[in-house]
Amino acid sequence: MQPLADRLRPDSLEDIVGQHHLIDENKPLRKIIDSGSIPNLIFYGPSGIGKTTLATYIAKRTNMTLKKLNGTTASTADIKDVFKELDGFGGINGILLYLDEIQYFNKKQQQTLLEYIENGKITLIASTTENPYFYVYNAILSRCTVFEFKSVQPNDVENAVKRAFDILEGENQIKVEFEENCIRTIATACGGDVRKAINSAELSFLATDTVNGTKKITVETVKELTQRSSMRYDRDGDEHYDILSAFQKSMRGSDADAAIHYLARLLVAGDLISACRRLMVCACEDVGLAYPNLIPIVKNCVDIAMAVGLPEARIPLADAVIMVCNAPKSNSGYMAINEAMADVKSGKAGNIPRQLQNMHYDGEDNENKGQFYKYPHDYKDHYIPQQYLPDNLVGRQYYYYGDNKNEQSFKAYWEKIKDVK
């Protein structure tokens, strides 16, 4: 039997759930569809949010022949088979090629499409869950318009879930009743994936006994079937890096609640190593010299987490995340090393001053023999002015004191010492 998600494919734009920023009245993609002149398109976004549904609707609306290929399984021969139909009955109104997961096509396969989308014989709608600007060949990208699809909000998902149960009722001639919040629970637990919500609805229907011609679906049944369905995570994909980015930015922004939330998403996905790595980076980059004692504390928490493993690792990591969020912040060390490395990479290095070099033999041609290094510990306050930077960088400043209490105390100390000299 055809999957329930396919049986639910809407017949109008109004029945498509979500994507209001694209297909509501006066929105860009809606205007393109209503014009009847469809350009080559790339739909970018998570799975299960309507990319295939909208492509199918567009094909029906334009009376073009719809051909579907999937980048994970299709070969160059499959593409050429589509081209062969251009001169046949199927090509009379044009062919709309829906290429799902285009990121799995190699460069040669993508190049095979160029001639036909260039001359207009084939209209391409490609979809991808990965950023197309990284994964789609530039020549294809330049001939397409990219639209980003968003995860569907629970209120919109509820409409799809209700339609799913209506179809199941009609097909099976069985009445369906719900405990309070059943539909909302499914809609919320799917993580914005409409297909996943529809599948959960069908599973809930199948897992519920029929009594006197009625199935009464309970919240308990729904929760058992959807308890892990809200996670979107691919360790090599955009979602992985988005979560890590949100995790560090939340810690940098001192929002403990948000940081703990993103830590939870990493740990539920089993990505302990990424959580630990980003936590240590944040302690050094974003807390840094404002509270340097925190760096070994965070390292100890990470060591404990790696030693005990999940699920107990969540406890020391949560402690460390909350400490980082609540610590004063400074990126002065991070900025200093970035500036210094930029100078080195651009060739601004120069010779190391003679007094800082390791002791070398002075040749007979050297009229000013000796190293002339002044040992700071031989002087008051263990400080003596002398040149440390190469000649071409004298006066270059990389480190600027942060405005936190710790660095300001350093600043006051050295200003007092150096002003005396």
C-alpha positions as CSV (number, residue, x, y, z in Angstrom):
1,M,0.0,0.0,0.0
2,Q,1.1,3.6,-0.7
3,P,2.6,5.2,2.4
4,L,0.1,7.3,4.4
5,A,2.3,10.4,3.9
6,D,1.9,10.0,0.1
7,R,-1.9,9.4,0.4
8,L,-2.1,12.7,2.2
9,R,-0.5,14.8,-0.5
10,P,-2.5,18.0,-0.7
11,D,-4.3,19.2,-3.9
12,S,-3.9,22.9,-3.2
13,L,-1.3,25.2,-1.7
14,E,-3.7,26.0,1.1
15,D,-3.6,22.4,2.2
16,I,0.2,22.4,2.5
17,V,1.2,22.8,6.1
18,G,4.0,25.3,7.1
19,Q,6.3,27.2,4.9
20,H,4.2,30.4,5.3
21,H,7.3,32.5,4.4
22,L,7.3,30.9,0.9
23,I,3.7,30.0,-0.1
24,D,1.4,32.4,1.6
25,E,-0.3,35.1,-0.5
26,N,2.2,37.6,-1.9
27,K,5.2,35.5,-0.9
28,P,7.9,34.9,-3.5
29,L,7.5,31.2,-4.3
30,R,3.7,31.6,-4.3
31,K,4.0,34.3,-7.0
32,I,6.3,32.1,-9.1
33,I,3.9,29.2,-8.9
34,D,0.9,31.3,-9.7
35,S,2.6,32.7,-12.7
36,G,2.7,29.3,-14.3
37,S,6.3,29.8,-15.5
38,I,8.4,27.7,-13.3
39,P,12.2,28.2,-13.3
40,N,14.8,25.7,-12.1
41,L,14.5,25.5,-8.3
42,I,16.5,24.1,-5.4
43,F,14.6,23.4,-2.2
44,Y,16.8,23.4,0.9
45,G,15.8,22.2,4.4
46,P,15.3,19.3,6.7
47,S,13.5,16.2,5.6
48,G,9.8,15.7,6.0
49,I,8.8,19.4,5.8
50,G,7.1,19.5,2.3
51,K,9.8,19.8,-0.3
52,T,8.5,16.7,-2.3
53,T,4.9,17.7,-1.6
54,L,5.4,21.1,-3.1
55,A,7.3,19.8,-6.1
56,T,4.5,17.3,-6.8
57,Y,1.9,20.0,-6.6
58,I,3.9,22.2,-9.0
59,A,4.1,19.4,-11.5
60,K,0.3,18.9,-11.4
61,R,-0.3,22.7,-11.6
62,T,1.8,23.1,-14.7
63,N,0.7,19.8,-16.4
64,M,4.3,18.8,-16.8
65,T,5.3,15.2,-16.6
66,L,6.8,14.5,-13.2
67,K,9.9,12.3,-13.0
68,K,11.5,11.6,-9.7
69,L,15.0,10.5,-9.0
70,N,16.9,10.1,-5.7
71,G,20.5,11.1,-5.5
72,T,21.3,8.2,-3.2
73,T,20.3,5.6,-5.8
74,A,20.1,7.1,-9.2
75,S,22.8,6.7,-11.8
76,T,23.8,8.6,-14.9
77,A,21.9,6.1,-16.9
78,D,18.8,6.9,-15.0
79,I,19.2,10.6,-15.9
80,K,19.7,9.7,-19.5
81,D,16.5,7.6,-19.5
82,V,14.6,10.8,-18.4
83,F,16.2,12.7,-21.3
84,K,15.0,10.0,-23.8
85,E,11.4,10.8,-22.9
86,L,11.7,14.3,-24.1
87,D,10.9,13.3,-27.7
88,G,8.1,11.0,-26.7
89,F,4.5,11.5,-25.5
90,G,5.7,12.3,-21.9
91,G,7.6,15.3,-23.1
92,I,4.8,17.1,-24.8
93,N,4.2,19.6,-22.0
94,G,7.7,19.4,-20.7
95,I,9.3,17.3,-18.0
96,L,9.7,18.4,-14.4
97,L,12.5,16.4,-12.9
98,Y,12.4,16.2,-9.1
99,L,15.8,15.2,-7.9
100,D,15.8,14.5,-4.2
101,E,19.1,14.6,-2.2
102,I,21.0,16.2,-5.1
103,Q,24.0,16.5,-2.8
104,Y,24.7,12.8,-3.4
105,F,25.2,13.4,-7.1
106,N,28.9,13.8,-8.1
107,K,30.1,16.6,-10.2
108,K,29.9,14.6,-13.5
109,Q,26.3,13.5,-12.8
110,Q,25.3,17.1,-12.0
111,Q,27.0,18.3,-15.2
112,T,24.9,15.8,-17.2
113,L,21.9,18.0,-16.3
114,L,23.3,21.2,-17.5
115,E,22.5,21.0,-21.3
116,Y,18.9,20.2,-20.6
117,I,18.1,22.7,-17.9
118,E,20.0,25.3,-19.9
119,N,17.8,24.9,-23.0
120,G,14.6,24.6,-21.0
121,K,13.6,21.1,-22.1
122,I,13.7,20.0,-18.5
123,T,12.7,22.0,-15.5
124,L,14.7,20.9,-12.5
125,I,13.5,21.0,-8.9
126,A,16.2,19.6,-6.7
127,S,16.0,19.2,-2.9
128,T,18.7,18.8,-0.4
129,T,19.0,18.6,3.4
130,E,22.5,20.1,3.2
131,N,23.6,23.7,2.4
132,P,23.4,23.8,-1.5
133,Y,26.1,26.4,-1.6
134,F,28.5,23.8,-0.3
135,Y,27.2,20.7,-2.1
136,V,25.7,21.7,-5.4
137,Y,28.0,22.3,-8.4
138,N,28.3,26.0,-9.2
139,A,27.1,25.7,-12.8
140,I,23.8,24.1,-11.5
141,L,23.5,26.6,-8.7
142,S,23.8,29.6,-11.0
143,R,20.9,28.3,-13.1
144,C,18.6,27.7,-10.1
145,T,16.7,29.8,-7.5
146,V,17.3,28.5,-4.0
147,F,14.4,28.5,-1.4
148,E,15.0,27.5,2.2
149,F,12.3,25.5,3.8
150,K,11.8,25.7,7.6
151,S,10.8,23.1,10.2
152,V,7.0,23.2,10.5
153,Q,5.6,24.6,13.7
154,P,3.4,22.4,16.0
155,N,0.2,24.4,15.2
156,D,0.6,23.6,11.5
157,V,1.7,20.0,12.1
158,E,-1.6,19.4,14.0
159,N,-3.6,20.0,10.9
160,A,-1.6,17.3,9.1
161,V,-2.1,14.9,12.0
162,K,-5.8,15.5,12.0
163,R,-6.0,14.8,8.3
164,A,-4.0,11.6,8.8
165,F,-6.5,10.3,11.4
166,D,-9.4,11.3,9.1
167,I,-8.0,9.3,6.3
168,L,-7.3,6.3,8.6
169,E,-10.9,6.5,9.9
170,G,-12.3,6.5,6.4
171,E,-10.1,3.8,5.0
172,N,-10.7,1.4,7.9
173,Q,-14.3,2.4,8.7
174,I,-13.3,2.8,12.3
175,K,-14.1,5.7,14.6
176,V,-11.1,7.3,16.3
177,E,-11.3,9.1,19.7
178,F,-8.5,10.8,21.5
179,E,-7.5,11.5,25.0
180,E,-6.8,15.2,25.6
181,N,-3.5,16.5,24.1
182,C,-2.9,13.4,21.9
183,I,-2.7,15.3,18.7
184,R,-0.7,18.1,20.3
185,T,1.8,15.6,21.7
186,I,2.4,14.1,18.2
187,A,2.7,17.5,16.6
188,T,5.2,18.7,19.2
189,A,7.3,15.5,19.4
190,C,8.0,15.3,15.7
191,G,10.6,18.1,15.7
192,G,9.0,20.0,12.8
193,D,9.0,16.9,10.5
194,V,5.5,16.5,9.1
195,R,6.2,13.0,7.6
196,K,7.4,11.8,11.0
197,A,4.3,13.2,12.6
198,I,2.1,11.4,10.1
199,N,4.0,8.1,10.6
200,S,3.5,8.5,14.4
201,A,-0.2,9.0,13.9
202,E,-0.4,5.8,11.8
203,L,1.6,3.9,14.4
204,S,-0.6,5.2,17.2
205,F,-3.7,4.0,15.2
206,L,-2.2,0.6,14.6
207,A,-1.1,0.1,18.2
208,T,-4.5,0.9,19.6
209,D,-7.1,-1.9,20.0
210,T,-10.5,-1.6,18.5
211,V,-13.4,-1.8,20.9
212,N,-17.0,-1.7,19.6
213,G,-15.8,-0.2,16.4
214,T,-13.8,2.6,18.1
215,K,-10.1,3.2,18.7
216,K,-9.4,5.4,21.7
217,I,-5.9,6.6,21.4
218,T,-4.2,7.5,24.6
219,V,-1.4,10.0,25.5
220,E,0.6,7.1,26.9
221,T,0.6,5.3,23.6
222,V,1.5,8.4,21.7
223,K,4.4,9.2,24.0
224,E,5.8,5.6,23.8
225,L,5.8,5.9,20.0
226,T,7.2,9.4,19.8
227,Q,9.6,9.7,22.7
228,R,12.7,10.0,20.5
229,S,11.2,11.3,17.3
230,S,12.0,15.0,18.0
231,M,15.8,14.7,17.5
232,R,17.3,15.9,14.2
233,Y,21.0,15.2,14.2
234,D,23.5,14.3,11.7
235,R,27.1,14.4,12.8
236,D,28.3,15.3,9.4
237,G,25.5,17.7,8.4
238,D,24.4,21.3,9.0
239,E,22.3,20.3,12.1
240,H,25.4,19.1,13.9
241,Y,27.3,22.4,13.4
242,D,24.2,24.5,14.1
243,I,23.8,22.8,17.5
244,L,27.4,23.2,18.3
245,S,27.3,26.9,17.2
246,A,24.2,27.5,19.3
247,F,25.8,25.7,22.3
248,Q,28.9,27.9,22.3
249,K,27.1,31.1,21.5
250,S,24.7,30.5,24.4
251,M,27.6,30.0,26.8
252,R,29.3,33.1,25.4
253,G,26.1,35.0,25.9
254,S,25.8,33.8,29.5
255,D,22.4,32.1,28.9
256,A,22.6,29.0,31.1
257,D,19.2,27.7,30.2
258,A,19.9,27.8,26.5
259,A,23.3,26.3,26.9
260,I,22.0,23.4,29.0
261,H,19.3,22.8,26.3
262,Y,21.9,22.5,23.5
263,L,24.1,20.3,25.7
264,A,21.1,18.0,26.2
265,R,20.6,17.8,22.4
266,L,24.2,16.8,22.0
267,L,24.1,14.2,24.7
268,V,20.8,12.7,23.7
269,A,22.4,12.2,20.3
270,G,25.4,10.5,22.0
271,D,27.9,13.1,20.8
272,L,29.9,13.4,24.0
273,I,33.1,14.2,22.3
274,S,31.8,17.3,20.5
275,A,30.1,18.6,23.7
276,C,33.4,18.3,25.6
277,R,35.5,19.8,22.9
278,R,33.3,22.8,22.4
279,L,33.0,23.3,26.2
280,M,36.8,23.5,26.6
281,V,37.2,25.8,23.6
282,C,34.6,28.2,25.1
283,A,36.3,28.2,28.5
284,C,39.5,29.4,26.9
285,E,38.1,31.6,24.1
286,D,35.2,33.3,25.9
287,V,36.0,33.2,29.6
288,G,39.8,33.2,29.2
289,L,41.7,35.7,31.3
290,A,38.7,37.1,33.0
291,Y,38.7,33.9,35.2
292,P,41.6,31.7,34.1
293,N,41.1,29.4,37.0
294,L,38.0,28.1,35.3
295,I,40.0,26.5,32.5
296,P,41.5,23.7,34.6
297,I,38.1,23.3,36.4
298,V,36.3,22.7,33.1
299,K,39.1,20.3,32.0
300,N,38.6,18.3,35.2
301,C,34.9,18.2,34.5
302,V,35.5,16.9,31.0
303,D,38.0,14.3,32.2
304,I,35.4,13.0,34.7
305,A,32.7,12.9,31.9
306,M,35.0,11.0,29.6
307,A,35.9,8.6,32.5
308,V,32.4,7.8,33.5
309,G,30.7,8.0,30.1
310,L,27.1,8.5,29.4
311,P,24.6,8.8,31.0
312,E,26.5,10.0,34.1
313,A,28.7,12.3,32.0
314,R,25.8,14.7,31.8
315,I,26.3,15.7,35.5
316,P,29.9,17.1,35.4
317,L,29.3,18.6,32.0
318,A,26.2,20.4,33.2
319,D,28.2,21.8,36.1
320,A,30.9,23.0,33.8
321,V,28.4,24.6,31.3
322,I,26.7,26.5,34.1
323,M,30.0,27.7,35.5
324,V,31.1,28.9,32.1
325,C,27.8,30.7,31.6
326,N,28.1,32.5,35.0
327,A,31.8,33.4,34.7
328,P,32.9,36.8,33.6
329,K,33.9,36.9,30.0
330,S,37.0,38.0,28.1
331,N,38.2,37.2,24.6
332,S,41.4,39.3,24.9
333,G,43.7,36.2,24.6
334,Y,41.7,34.9,21.6
335,M,42.0,38.3,19.9
336,A,45.7,38.7,20.6
337,I,46.7,35.3,19.1
338,N,44.5,35.9,16.1
339,E,46.2,39.2,15.4
340,A,49.7,37.8,15.9
341,M,49.1,34.8,13.6
342,A,47.7,37.2,11.0
343,D,50.9,39.2,11.0
344,V,53.0,36.0,10.8
345,K,51.0,34.6,7.9
346,S,51.3,37.9,6.0
347,G,55.1,37.9,6.4
348,K,55.4,40.4,9.2
349,A,58.0,38.4,11.2
350,G,61.4,39.9,11.0
351,N,64.7,38.9,12.7
352,I,64.6,38.0,16.3
353,P,66.5,40.7,18.3
354,R,70.1,39.7,19.1
355,Q,69.5,39.9,22.9
356,L,66.7,37.3,22.6
357,Q,68.6,34.8,20.5
358,N,70.1,31.6,21.9
359,M,73.8,32.4,22.5
360,H,75.8,32.2,19.2
361,Y,79.4,32.8,18.4
362,D,80.1,36.3,17.1
363,G,82.1,36.3,13.9
364,E,85.2,38.5,13.5
365,D,83.2,40.8,11.3
366,N,80.8,41.6,14.1
367,E,82.1,44.9,15.6
368,N,79.6,44.9,18.5
369,K,80.1,41.5,20.1
370,G,77.9,40.1,22.8
371,Q,74.2,39.3,23.4
372,F,73.3,42.2,25.7
373,Y,70.3,40.4,27.2
374,K,69.1,41.9,30.5
375,Y,67.9,39.2,32.9
376,P,64.7,40.7,34.4
377,H,65.1,38.9,37.7
378,D,68.3,40.9,38.4
379,Y,66.3,44.1,38.5
380,K,63.8,45.6,40.9
381,D,60.3,44.2,40.6
382,H,61.8,41.6,38.1
383,Y,61.3,43.9,35.2
384,I,63.6,45.9,32.9
385,P,62.6,47.6,29.6
386,Q,64.2,46.1,26.5
387,Q,63.2,45.3,23.0
388,Y,61.5,42.0,22.5
389,L,59.6,42.3,19.2
390,P,61.5,42.3,15.8
391,D,62.6,45.7,14.5
392,N,59.8,45.9,12.0
393,L,57.2,45.3,14.6
394,V,58.4,47.5,17.4
395,G,55.3,49.2,18.9
396,R,52.9,46.6,17.6
397,Q,50.2,45.8,20.2
398,Y,48.3,42.5,20.1
399,Y,47.0,42.2,23.7
400,Y,44.6,44.7,25.1
401,Y,43.5,44.4,28.7
402,G,39.9,43.3,29.1
403,D,37.5,45.3,31.2
404,N,37.0,42.6,33.8
405,K,38.3,42.7,37.4
406,N,41.1,40.2,36.8
407,E,42.7,41.8,33.8
408,Q,42.2,45.3,35.2
409,S,44.2,44.3,38.3
410,F,47.0,43.1,36.0
411,K,46.9,46.4,34.1
412,A,47.1,48.5,37.3
413,Y,50.0,46.4,38.6
414,W,52.1,46.8,35.4
415,E,51.3,50.4,34.9
416,K,52.6,51.1,38.4
417,I,55.8,49.1,37.7
418,K,56.5,50.4,34.2
419,D,55.8,54.0,35.1
420,V,58.6,53.9,37.6
421,K,61.1,52.7,35.2
